[in-house]
């Protein structure tokens, strides 16, 4: 799409989000873009905090305590059908408003001028307490305009002991972000950044797939690269795991500050991949001038720690630090296939080995398949059945209709309404909420998704029988409840701007917890069938939500926590609400509930049905591959030691199948498992 076409598409997304959440267009635009930025790793998080007053403006923030980095967000939303220009004058005005806000908040007087209990009040109080420890501020400007070509360099300067930088996410960057999941290509130009290339020693010619090199990168180079791209450098599959625990390693800090020359000897180094590279020969070695799509697949903790020591400790001896690096340059069309495998093996010694869940786990493919093939009942007043479109990868929705004719695109959007677009983090948020862990949800999309991934991976087993069509319908029913309450809270007269996300997750969790104590639950399948919540459900949840909001504000103050949003991330907040909120359920709500025993029976039947479907799918796959293919795999396996005797037996059954004799469902499952293992061990067709 060109800029005009994308702008029209973006405005439709914003309108759909605004209608679904009862938000103003500016707020809806901010949430659409910020969610994508968090998902890409470009920013560590986003807490909405709308505030405009006397030369100040803030639309949101995120604070990474381990890095001493404060991200501030401002929205420049025009909402016009014609592409607007984001000028230098506008940028300067945004910057001045952000500076004034920060100085007033740190000075301590701003919290006395805003509404007590609001999200900006929480942020102002937090900055008054710890603002002097902020070493870096990044002003993120989110705009539906296009950055003027007259703006050649974005401002970057130091004021007192604080570094300031401006990052602009304009129409072009947002378009790339929403279609590909990445705001801009990662290009490391060593010559431009550091004045020279990085010497490397060719270590392995990987043939047509990849080439490997060994090198030693200076610590200050690595810190500067991380400063530029942050979490986006961490390979997508393990980004969430690494970001969740990327604090400064004490051993690394001590070595840098006291024995920088010993870092190479003490540290295991990092492993990295790139999609493209430019090399120059230099005797027996080569010099890499630039890398495209650099990804650190192992050593994220090391990289983040070096950067943190540079910023927090003002370390000036990073030029003495040397970090060994194994670099694999992977053919660009094989990046998505090979890089996750390199990451998986490189991190096999720790919990990150479960990271395969993120891109390749069959859970995502199954939910994607349900979302494309299971028709949702028509809502009240409509005859049109629809799909709830699940984006396994960001940009799938836009790409699905990108090359359709206008008529076909309209048909697609009717059958797949934007308001029914769901992403991985949406499913994670809803599932962990109904598991009664709202404090985990409140920790942000990345940390919550990490918890969700571990939970689902543990429950999946070998066949994922717990995640069948009824589970999909149920999680969509729960999503409808979640989104309905978001809209109702946003429109309530008592709503305090900025705490809706916390209020919603805690309210639904409280209702669910209370019902479970009575051996009941919300009948989410009934919500799916209606594609809406009942008035009695809405009334009960709104009654709880009003109490929740009042209590999280008052209890944060009682427990001496300056920022209410930070308080909501603590399990103590959940414990307090369990004791403080009065749950009163009307008789009318009974029709929306299901007994625990009945629900367990439905789940058991669904598991049996999914097991049968899994067997049928496995048989279809094995037969479709054909005996000749399995014979080739069986022969390859017989020449090595990768397979167990039982795995060889199952491959033999597939290799000798005929039209009269095919492997059973369970046998086909074992054949597929053996094939997956063989591919991991190097088998190729």
C-alpha positions as CSV (number, residue, x, y, z in Angstrom):
1,X,0.0,0.0,0.0
2,X,1.1,3.6,-0.6
3,X,1.0,6.1,2.2
4,X,-2.6,7.3,1.4
5,X,-3.9,3.7,1.2
6,X,-2.3,2.8,4.5
7,X,-3.6,6.0,6.2
8,X,-7.1,5.0,5.2
9,X,-6.6,1.5,6.6
10,X,-5.0,2.9,9.8
11,X,-8.0,5.3,10.4
12,X,-10.3,2.3,10.0
13,X,-8.3,0.4,12.7
14,X,-8.4,3.4,15.0
15,X,-12.2,3.9,14.5
16,X,-12.8,0.2,15.3
17,X,-10.7,0.4,18.4
18,X,-12.4,3.6,19.5
19,X,-15.8,2.1,19.1
20,X,-14.8,-1.1,20.9
21,X,-13.3,0.7,23.9
22,X,-15.3,4.0,24.0
23,X,-12.0,5.8,23.7
24,X,-11.3,9.1,21.9
25,X,-9.6,8.6,18.6
26,X,-6.2,9.9,19.9
27,X,-6.3,7.4,22.7
28,X,-7.3,4.5,20.4
29,X,-4.5,5.5,18.0
30,X,-2.0,5.5,20.8
31,X,-3.0,2.0,22.0
32,X,-2.9,0.5,18.5
33,X,0.6,1.8,17.9
34,X,2.0,1.3,21.4
35,X,0.9,-2.4,21.5
36,X,2.8,-3.0,18.3
37,X,5.9,-1.2,19.6
38,X,5.9,-3.3,22.8
39,X,5.4,-6.5,20.8
40,X,8.4,-5.6,18.5
41,X,10.6,-4.9,21.5
42,X,11.1,-1.2,20.4
43,X,9.8,0.0,23.8
44,X,9.6,-1.9,27.1
45,X,6.0,-1.2,27.8
46,X,3.2,1.4,27.7
47,X,1.1,2.8,30.5
48,X,-1.6,5.2,29.3
49,X,-1.5,8.5,31.2
50,X,-3.2,11.3,29.2
51,X,-2.4,14.8,30.5
52,X,-2.5,18.2,28.8
53,X,-2.0,21.3,30.9
54,X,-0.1,24.6,30.6
55,X,2.6,23.8,28.1
56,X,2.8,20.1,29.1
57,X,1.6,17.0,27.4
58,X,2.0,13.3,28.1
59,X,-0.1,10.4,26.6
60,X,1.7,7.5,28.3
61,X,5.0,6.3,29.8
62,X,7.1,3.2,30.6
63,X,9.9,3.0,33.1
64,X,12.7,0.4,33.0
65,X,14.2,0.6,36.5
66,X,17.2,-1.6,35.7
67,X,18.3,0.7,32.8
68,X,17.2,4.0,34.5
69,X,15.3,4.7,31.3
70,X,12.0,6.6,31.1
71,X,10.0,6.4,27.9
72,X,7.5,9.2,27.5
73,X,4.9,9.1,24.8
74,X,3.1,12.0,23.0
75,X,0.4,11.6,20.3
76,X,0.3,13.7,17.2
77,X,-2.9,12.5,15.7
78,X,-4.7,14.4,12.9
79,X,-7.3,11.9,11.8
80,X,-7.5,13.5,8.3
81,X,-8.0,11.5,5.1
82,X,-5.1,13.3,3.5
83,X,-1.5,12.6,4.5
84,X,-0.2,15.4,6.8
85,X,3.3,16.5,7.5
86,X,5.1,16.3,10.8
87,X,7.4,19.4,10.8
88,X,10.4,20.4,12.9
89,X,8.3,23.1,14.6
90,X,5.8,20.4,15.7
91,X,8.7,18.2,17.0
92,X,10.2,21.1,19.0
93,X,6.8,21.9,20.5
94,X,6.4,18.2,21.6
95,X,9.9,18.2,23.1
96,X,9.3,21.4,25.1
97,X,6.0,20.0,26.5
98,X,7.8,16.8,27.6
99,X,10.7,18.7,29.2
100,X,8.4,21.0,31.2
101,X,6.3,18.0,32.4
102,X,9.4,16.1,33.6
103,X,10.9,19.1,35.4
104,X,7.6,19.9,37.1
105,X,7.0,16.3,38.1
106,X,10.6,15.8,39.5
107,X,10.3,19.1,41.3
108,X,7.4,17.7,43.3
109,X,4.7,20.3,42.8
110,X,2.9,18.8,39.9
111,X,1.2,16.0,41.9
112,X,-0.6,18.7,43.9
113,X,-2.1,20.3,40.8
114,X,-3.7,17.2,39.2
115,X,-6.7,15.0,40.2
116,X,-5.8,12.7,43.1
117,X,-6.1,9.1,42.1
118,X,-5.5,9.7,38.3
119,X,-2.8,8.0,36.4
120,X,-0.9,11.2,35.9
121,X,-1.0,11.8,39.7
122,X,0.6,8.4,40.2
123,X,3.3,9.1,37.7
124,X,4.0,12.6,39.1
125,X,4.3,11.2,42.6
126,X,6.7,8.4,41.3
127,X,8.9,10.9,39.5
128,X,9.0,13.2,42.5
129,X,10.4,10.2,44.5
130,X,12.8,8.7,42.0
131,X,13.1,11.1,39.1
132,X,16.6,12.1,39.9
133,X,17.7,8.4,39.3
134,X,16.5,8.6,35.7
135,X,19.6,8.6,33.5
136,X,17.9,8.5,30.1
137,X,14.6,9.8,28.7
138,X,13.3,8.8,25.3
139,X,10.4,10.9,23.9
140,X,8.4,8.7,21.6
141,X,6.2,10.7,19.2
142,X,3.3,8.6,17.8
143,X,1.9,10.3,14.6
144,X,-0.4,9.5,11.7
145,X,1.5,12.3,9.8
146,X,4.6,11.8,7.7
147,X,7.9,13.2,9.0
148,X,9.0,16.1,6.9
149,X,12.1,15.6,4.7
150,X,13.4,18.8,6.2
151,X,14.1,17.0,9.4
152,X,17.5,15.4,8.8
153,X,18.5,14.4,12.4
154,X,16.3,13.8,15.4
155,X,17.3,15.7,18.6
156,X,19.6,14.1,21.1
157,X,21.3,15.9,24.0
158,X,22.2,15.8,27.7
159,X,20.6,18.0,30.3
160,X,22.2,17.9,33.8
161,X,22.9,14.2,34.3
162,X,20.0,13.0,32.1
163,X,20.3,12.0,28.4
164,X,17.3,13.0,26.2
165,X,16.5,11.5,22.8
166,X,13.5,11.8,20.4
167,X,12.1,8.9,18.5
168,X,9.5,9.5,15.9
169,X,7.0,6.7,14.9
170,X,5.4,8.5,11.9
171,X,3.0,7.1,9.2
172,X,5.8,5.3,7.4
173,X,7.3,3.7,10.5
174,X,3.8,2.8,11.8
175,X,2.9,1.3,8.4
176,X,6.0,-0.9,8.5
177,X,5.4,-1.8,12.1
178,X,1.8,-2.9,11.6
179,X,2.5,-4.9,8.5
180,X,5.7,-6.6,9.4
181,X,6.0,-6.3,13.2
182,X,9.2,-4.3,12.9
183,X,9.3,-0.5,12.9
184,X,12.5,-0.3,10.8
185,X,15.2,-2.7,9.6
186,X,18.1,-3.3,12.0
187,X,21.3,-2.3,10.2
188,X,24.6,-2.1,12.0
189,X,27.1,0.0,10.0
190,X,30.3,-0.5,11.9
191,X,32.3,1.9,9.7
192,X,29.8,4.7,10.1
193,X,29.2,4.1,13.9
194,X,32.8,3.3,15.0
195,X,35.1,4.4,12.2
196,X,36.2,0.9,11.2
197,X,34.9,-2.6,10.5
198,X,35.0,-5.5,12.9
199,X,37.7,-8.1,12.2
200,X,36.4,-11.7,12.0
201,X,37.8,-15.2,11.5
202,X,35.9,-17.4,9.2
203,X,35.0,-20.5,11.3
204,X,32.8,-22.6,9.1
205,X,31.5,-22.5,5.6
206,X,27.9,-23.6,6.0
207,X,27.3,-24.0,2.3
208,X,24.1,-22.6,0.9
209,X,22.4,-22.0,4.2
210,X,24.8,-20.0,6.4
211,X,28.4,-19.0,7.1
212,X,29.9,-18.7,10.6
213,X,32.5,-16.4,12.0
214,X,34.3,-15.8,15.3
215,X,35.0,-12.3,16.4
216,X,35.7,-10.2,19.5
217,X,33.6,-7.1,19.8
218,X,34.5,-4.2,22.1
219,X,32.2,-3.7,25.0
220,X,31.5,0.0,24.2
221,X,30.5,-1.0,20.7
222,X,28.1,-3.6,22.0
223,X,26.6,-1.1,24.5
224,X,26.1,1.5,21.7
225,X,24.4,-1.0,19.5
226,X,22.1,-2.0,22.3
227,X,21.4,1.7,23.1
228,X,20.2,2.1,19.5
229,X,18.0,-0.9,19.2
230,X,17.4,-2.3,22.7
231,X,15.1,-5.3,23.0
232,X,14.7,-5.6,19.2
233,X,18.2,-7.1,19.1
234,X,17.0,-10.1,21.1
235,X,15.8,-12.9,18.8
236,X,12.0,-12.9,18.6
237,X,11.5,-16.3,20.1
238,X,13.4,-15.6,23.3
239,X,12.8,-11.8,23.6
240,X,10.2,-12.1,26.2
241,X,12.2,-14.5,28.4
242,X,15.3,-12.4,28.2
243,X,13.5,-9.1,28.7
244,X,11.8,-10.4,31.8
245,X,15.1,-11.0,33.6
246,X,17.5,-8.6,32.0
247,X,18.7,-6.9,35.1
248,X,22.4,-6.2,35.7
249,X,24.3,-9.3,36.5
250,X,26.4,-8.6,39.6
251,X,29.4,-10.6,38.4
252,X,29.4,-8.8,35.0
253,X,29.1,-5.4,36.8
254,X,32.0,-6.1,39.2
255,X,34.3,-7.3,36.3
256,X,33.6,-4.3,34.2
257,X,34.2,-1.8,37.0
258,X,37.2,-3.5,38.6
259,X,38.8,-5.9,36.0
260,X,37.6,-4.9,32.5
261,X,40.7,-6.5,30.9
262,X,39.6,-9.9,32.4
263,X,36.1,-9.8,30.9
264,X,37.0,-12.0,27.9
265,X,38.4,-14.7,30.2
266,X,35.5,-14.7,32.7
267,X,32.5,-14.4,30.3
268,X,31.1,-17.0,27.8
269,X,30.4,-14.3,25.2
270,X,27.4,-14.1,22.9
271,X,25.9,-15.9,19.9
272,X,24.4,-13.8,17.1
273,X,22.9,-14.1,13.7
274,X,22.4,-11.8,10.7
275,X,20.5,-12.0,7.5
276,X,23.1,-10.1,5.4
277,X,26.6,-8.9,5.8
278,X,29.3,-7.0,3.9
279,X,32.9,-8.3,4.3
280,X,36.3,-7.1,3.1
281,X,39.3,-9.5,3.0
282,X,42.2,-8.7,5.4
283,X,44.9,-11.3,5.2
284,X,43.8,-14.6,6.9
285,X,40.8,-12.9,8.3
286,X,37.9,-10.7,7.0
287,X,36.5,-7.4,8.2
288,X,32.7,-7.0,8.5
289,X,31.6,-3.5,7.6
290,X,27.8,-3.8,8.2
291,X,25.2,-6.3,9.3
292,X,21.5,-6.5,8.5
293,X,18.9,-7.8,11.0
294,X,21.4,-8.6,13.7
295,X,19.9,-10.8,16.4
296,X,21.4,-11.9,19.7
297,X,20.2,-15.4,20.2
298,X,22.3,-16.2,23.3
299,X,23.9,-13.6,25.6
300,X,21.0,-11.1,25.9
301,X,21.8,-10.9,29.7
302,X,25.4,-10.1,29.0
303,X,24.6,-7.4,26.4
304,X,21.9,-5.7,28.6
305,X,24.2,-5.8,31.6
306,X,27.1,-4.2,29.7
307,X,24.7,-1.4,28.6
308,X,23.3,-0.9,32.1
309,X,26.7,-0.6,33.6
310,X,27.6,2.0,31.0
311,X,24.4,4.0,31.8
312,X,23.9,3.5,35.5
313,X,27.5,3.4,36.7
314,X,28.9,5.8,34.1
315,X,31.6,3.2,33.3
316,X,34.2,4.7,31.2
317,X,36.4,1.6,30.7
318,X,34.1,-0.3,28.4
319,X,36.7,0.2,25.7
320,X,38.8,-2.3,27.6
321,X,36.1,-4.9,27.7
322,X,36.2,-7.5,25.0
323,X,33.3,-9.9,24.3
324,X,33.7,-13.0,22.1
325,X,30.9,-13.4,19.6
326,X,29.9,-16.3,17.3
327,X,28.3,-14.8,14.3
328,X,26.2,-16.8,11.8
329,X,25.1,-15.1,8.6
330,X,21.9,-17.0,7.5
331,X,20.5,-16.9,4.0
332,X,17.6,-14.3,4.2
333,X,14.9,-16.7,3.0
334,X,15.8,-19.2,5.7
335,X,16.1,-16.7,8.6
336,X,12.6,-17.6,10.1
337,X,13.4,-21.3,9.9
338,X,17.0,-21.5,11.0
339,X,17.4,-18.6,13.5
340,X,14.8,-20.0,16.0
341,X,16.7,-23.4,15.9
342,X,20.0,-21.7,16.6
343,X,18.4,-19.9,19.4
344,X,16.8,-23.0,20.8
345,X,20.0,-25.0,20.8
346,X,22.1,-22.0,22.1
347,X,19.8,-21.7,25.1
348,X,19.1,-25.4,25.7
349,X,20.7,-25.2,29.1
350,X,18.0,-23.1,30.6
351,X,14.3,-22.3,30.6
352,X,14.6,-20.5,27.3
353,X,14.5,-23.8,25.6
354,X,10.7,-23.6,25.7
355,X,10.9,-20.5,23.5
356,X,10.0,-22.5,20.4
357,X,6.4,-21.9,21.6
358,X,6.5,-18.4,20.3
359,X,6.8,-18.9,16.5
360,X,6.6,-22.6,15.8
361,X,4.5,-24.2,18.5
362,X,1.4,-26.1,17.1
363,X,-0.8,-24.2,19.6
364,X,-0.6,-21.1,17.5
365,X,-1.3,-22.9,14.2
366,X,-4.3,-24.7,15.7
367,X,-5.8,-21.5,17.1
368,X,-5.1,-19.8,13.7
369,X,-6.9,-22.7,11.9
370,X,-9.9,-22.4,14.2
371,X,-10.1,-18.7,13.7
372,X,-10.2,-19.1,9.9
373,X,-12.7,-22.0,9.8
374,X,-15.0,-21.7,12.8
375,X,-17.9,-19.4,12.1
376,X,-19.1,-17.3,15.0
377,X,-22.9,-17.1,15.3
378,X,-24.6,-13.9,14.0
379,X,-25.0,-11.3,16.6
380,X,-28.4,-9.8,17.6
381,X,-29.9,-7.9,14.7
382,X,-27.7,-9.5,12.1
383,X,-27.8,-12.4,9.8
384,X,-24.0,-12.4,9.0
385,X,-21.8,-15.1,10.6
386,X,-18.2,-14.0,11.1
387,X,-14.7,-15.1,12.1
388,X,-12.6,-14.1,15.0
389,X,-9.3,-13.5,13.1
390,X,-6.3,-14.7,15.1
391,X,-3.0,-13.1,14.2
392,X,-0.3,-15.7,14.8
393,X,2.2,-13.1,13.4
394,X,1.6,-9.4,13.3
395,X,0.4,-8.1,10.0
396,X,-1.5,-11.3,8.9
397,X,-4.8,-9.5,8.9
398,X,-3.6,-6.7,6.6
399,X,-1.7,-9.1,4.4
400,X,-4.7,-11.4,4.0
401,X,-6.6,-8.8,2.0
402,X,-3.7,-6.8,0.5
403,X,-4.0,-8.1,-3.0
404,X,-7.8,-8.5,-3.2
405,X,-10.1,-6.5,-5.4
406,X,-12.1,-3.8,-3.6
407,X,-15.2,-6.0,-3.7
408,X,-13.4,-9.0,-2.3
409,X,-11.7,-6.9,0.4
410,X,-15.1,-5.6,1.5
411,X,-16.4,-9.2,1.7
412,X,-13.3,-10.2,3.7
413,X,-13.8,-7.4,6.2
414,X,-17.5,-8.2,6.6
415,X,-16.6,-11.8,7.4
416,X,-13.6,-10.9,9.5
417,X,-14.5,-7.6,11.2
418,X,-11.6,-5.5,12.6
419,X,-13.3,-5.5,16.0
420,X,-12.9,-9.3,16.1
421,X,-9.1,-9.2,15.4
422,X,-7.2,-11.0,18.2
423,X,-3.5,-11.3,18.8
424,X,-1.4,-13.6,21.0
425,X,-1.1,-11.1,23.8
426,X,-4.9,-10.7,23.8
427,X,-5.4,-14.4,24.4
428,X,-2.7,-14.4,27.0
429,X,-4.3,-11.5,28.9
430,X,-7.8,-13.1,28.9
431,X,-6.6,-16.6,29.8
432,X,-4.4,-15.4,32.8
433,X,-7.2,-13.2,34.0
434,X,-9.7,-16.1,34.2
435,X,-6.9,-18.1,35.9
436,X,-7.3,-15.5,38.6
437,X,-3.8,-13.9,38.3
438,X,-4.6,-10.3,37.5
439,X,-1.4,-9.1,39.1
440,X,0.5,-11.0,36.4
441,X,-1.6,-9.5,33.7
442,X,-0.9,-6.0,35.2
443,X,2.9,-6.6,34.8
444,X,2.5,-5.9,31.1
445,X,2.0,-7.7,27.8
446,X,5.6,-9.2,27.6
447,X,5.8,-10.6,31.1
448,X,2.2,-11.8,31.0
449,X,2.8,-13.5,27.7
450,X,5.9,-15.2,29.1
451,X,3.8,-16.7,31.9
452,X,1.1,-17.7,29.5
453,X,3.7,-19.4,27.2
454,X,5.0,-21.5,30.1
455,X,1.5,-22.4,31.2
456,X,0.3,-23.5,27.8
457,X,3.5,-25.3,26.9
458,X,3.1,-27.3,30.1
459,X,-0.5,-28.2,29.4
460,X,-0.1,-29.0,25.7
461,X,1.5,-32.4,26.2
462,X,2.1,-34.3,22.9
463,X,-1.3,-33.7,21.2
464,X,-2.8,-30.6,22.9
465,X,-6.1,-32.4,23.5
466,X,-7.1,-29.7,26.0
467,X,-7.1,-27.1,23.3
468,X,-9.9,-28.0,21.0
469,X,-12.7,-26.1,19.2
470,X,-14.7,-25.7,22.4
471,X,-11.6,-24.2,24.2
472,X,-11.3,-21.8,21.3
473,X,-15.0,-20.8,21.5
474,X,-14.6,-20.4,25.3
475,X,-11.6,-18.2,25.1
476,X,-13.4,-16.0,22.5
477,X,-16.4,-15.9,24.9
478,X,-14.0,-14.7,27.6
479,X,-12.6,-12.1,25.2
480,X,-16.1,-10.8,24.6
481,X,-16.6,-10.4,28.3
482,X,-13.2,-8.6,28.6
483,X,-13.8,-6.2,25.8
484,X,-17.3,-5.4,26.9
485,X,-16.1,-4.5,30.4
486,X,-13.4,-2.4,28.8
487,X,-16.0,-0.4,26.9
488,X,-18.3,-0.1,29.9
489,X,-15.6,1.1,32.3
490,X,-14.3,3.6,29.7
491,X,-17.8,5.1,29.6
492,X,-18.5,5.1,33.3
493,X,-18.7,8.4,35.1
494,X,-16.6,7.2,37.9
495,X,-13.7,6.0,35.7
496,X,-10.3,7.5,36.5
497,X,-8.3,7.9,33.4
498,X,-5.4,5.4,33.1
499,X,-6.4,2.5,35.3
500,X,-8.9,0.7,33.0
501,X,-6.6,-2.2,32.2
502,X,-6.0,-3.0,35.9
503,X,-9.6,-2.4,36.8
504,X,-10.9,-4.8,34.1
505,X,-8.5,-7.7,34.7
506,X,-9.0,-7.5,38.5
507,X,-12.8,-7.3,38.2
508,X,-13.2,-10.3,36.0
509,X,-10.7,-12.3,38.1
510,X,-12.6,-11.4,41.3
511,X,-15.9,-12.6,39.8
512,X,-14.3,-15.8,38.5
513,X,-12.6,-16.5,41.9
514,X,-15.8,-15.9,43.8
515,X,-17.8,-18.2,41.4
516,X,-15.1,-21.0,41.7
517,X,-15.5,-20.9,45.5
518,X,-19.2,-21.8,44.8
519,X,-18.2,-24.5,42.3
520,X,-19.5,-22.4,39.4
521,X,-18.0,-20.5,36.5
522,X,-19.1,-18.0,33.8
523,X,-20.5,-20.0,30.9
524,X,-18.2,-18.6,28.2
525,X,-19.7,-21.0,25.6
526,X,-23.1,-19.3,26.1
527,X,-21.4,-15.9,25.6
528,X,-19.9,-17.3,22.4
529,X,-23.3,-18.4,21.2
530,X,-24.8,-15.0,21.8
531,X,-21.7,-13.1,20.8
532,X,-22.5,-10.7,23.6
533,X,-22.8,-10.5,27.4
534,X,-26.1,-10.2,29.2
535,X,-27.3,-7.1,31.0
536,X,-27.1,-9.0,34.3
537,X,-23.4,-9.9,33.6
538,X,-22.6,-6.3,32.7
539,X,-24.3,-5.0,35.8
540,X,-22.5,-7.4,38.1
541,X,-19.1,-6.6,36.6
542,X,-19.6,-2.9,36.6
543,X,-20.5,-3.0,40.3
544,X,-17.3,-4.9,41.0
545,X,-15.2,-2.6,38.8
546,X,-16.3,0.5,40.6
547,X,-15.1,-1.0,43.9
548,X,-11.9,-2.3,42.4
549,X,-10.9,1.1,41.0
550,X,-11.5,2.9,44.4
551,X,-9.7,0.2,46.3
552,X,-6.5,0.0,44.1
553,X,-6.1,3.7,44.5
554,X,-6.7,3.8,48.3
555,X,-4.7,0.6,49.0
556,X,-1.7,1.9,47.0
557,X,-1.6,4.9,49.3
558,X,-2.1,2.7,52.4
559,X,0.8,0.5,51.4
560,X,3.0,3.6,50.6
561,X,3.3,2.8,46.8
562,X,3.4,6.1,44.9
563,X,2.3,4.7,41.5
564,X,-1.0,2.8,41.5
565,X,-0.1,1.0,38.3
566,X,3.0,-0.4,39.9
567,X,1.0,-1.4,43.0
568,X,-1.3,-3.4,40.7
569,X,1.6,-5.6,39.6
570,X,2.1,-7.0,43.1
571,X,0.4,-10.1,44.4
572,X,-0.2,-8.2,47.6
573,X,-2.7,-6.0,45.7
574,X,-4.6,-9.1,44.6
575,X,-4.7,-10.4,48.2
576,X,-5.9,-7.0,49.4
577,X,-8.8,-6.9,46.9
578,X,-9.9,-10.5,47.7
579,X,-10.4,-9.2,51.3
580,X,-11.8,-5.8,50.5
581,X,-14.3,-6.0,47.5
582,X,-17.8,-7.1,48.2
583,X,-19.1,-9.5,45.6
584,X,-22.9,-9.5,45.4
585,X,-24.5,-11.5,42.7
586,X,-28.1,-11.1,41.6
587,X,-30.4,-14.1,40.9
588,X,-30.6,-13.1,37.2
589,X,-26.9,-13.9,36.8
590,X,-27.5,-17.6,37.3
591,X,-28.5,-18.0,33.7
592,X,-25.0,-16.9,32.7
593,X,-23.2,-19.5,34.9
594,X,-22.3,-23.2,34.6
595,X,-21.7,-25.7,37.4
596,X,-18.1,-26.9,37.8
597,X,-19.2,-30.5,37.5
598,X,-21.0,-29.9,34.2
599,X,-18.1,-27.8,32.9
600,X,-15.7,-30.7,33.7
601,X,-17.9,-33.1,31.8
602,X,-18.0,-30.8,28.7
603,X,-14.2,-30.5,28.9
604,X,-13.7,-34.2,29.0
605,X,-15.9,-34.7,26.0
606,X,-14.1,-32.0,24.1
607,X,-10.7,-33.6,24.9
608,X,-11.9,-37.0,23.6
609,X,-13.2,-35.3,20.4
610,X,-9.9,-33.4,19.9
611,X,-7.9,-36.6,20.3
612,X,-9.9,-38.2,17.6
613,X,-9.4,-35.2,15.3
614,X,-5.6,-35.2,16.1
615,X,-5.4,-38.9,15.0
616,X,-7.3,-38.2,11.8
617,X,-5.1,-35.2,11.0
618,X,-2.0,-37.3,11.7
619,X,-3.2,-40.2,9.5
620,X,-4.0,-37.7,6.7
621,X,-0.5,-36.2,6.9
622,X,1.3,-39.6,6.9
623,X,-0.7,-41.0,4.1
624,X,-0.4,-37.8,2.1
625,X,3.4,-37.9,2.4
626,X,3.5,-41.3,0.8
627,X,5.5,-44.5,1.5
628,X,8.4,-43.4,-0.7
629,X,9.0,-40.4,1.5
630,X,8.9,-42.4,4.7
631,X,11.2,-45.0,3.2
632,X,13.8,-42.3,2.5
633,X,13.5,-41.1,6.1
634,X,13.7,-44.6,7.5
635,X,16.9,-45.2,5.4
636,X,18.4,-42.0,6.7
637,X,17.6,-42.9,10.3
638,X,19.0,-46.4,9.9
639,X,22.4,-44.9,9.0
640,X,22.8,-43.0,12.3
641,X,22.0,-43.2,16.0
642,X,19.4,-40.4,16.3
643,X,16.4,-42.7,16.5
644,X,15.3,-45.2,19.2
645,X,14.3,-48.7,18.2
646,X,10.6,-47.9,18.7
647,X,10.9,-44.8,16.5
648,X,12.5,-46.9,13.8
649,X,9.6,-49.4,14.1
650,X,7.0,-46.7,13.6
651,X,8.9,-45.3,10.6
652,X,9.1,-48.8,9.2
653,X,5.3,-49.1,9.4
654,X,4.9,-45.8,7.4
655,X,7.5,-46.9,4.9
656,X,5.7,-50.2,4.2
657,X,2.1,-48.9,4.2
658,X,-0.2,-49.7,1.3
659,X,-3.7,-48.8,0.2
660,X,-5.0,-51.7,2.3
661,X,-2.8,-51.1,5.4
662,X,-2.1,-47.6,6.8
663,X,-0.8,-46.6,10.2
664,X,-3.4,-46.1,12.9
665,X,-4.0,-42.6,14.4
666,X,-1.6,-43.2,17.4
667,X,1.0,-44.7,15.1
668,X,0.8,-41.7,12.8
669,X,1.3,-39.4,15.8
670,X,4.5,-41.3,16.6
671,X,5.7,-41.2,13.0
672,X,5.2,-37.4,12.9
673,X,7.1,-37.1,16.2
674,X,10.0,-39.1,14.7
675,X,10.0,-36.9,11.6
676,X,10.2,-33.8,13.7
677,X,13.2,-35.2,15.6
678,X,14.9,-36.2,12.4
679,X,14.5,-32.7,11.0
680,X,16.1,-31.3,14.2
681,X,19.0,-33.7,13.7
682,X,19.6,-32.6,10.1
683,X,17.3,-34.7,7.8
684,X,16.3,-32.9,4.6
685,X,14.0,-34.0,1.9
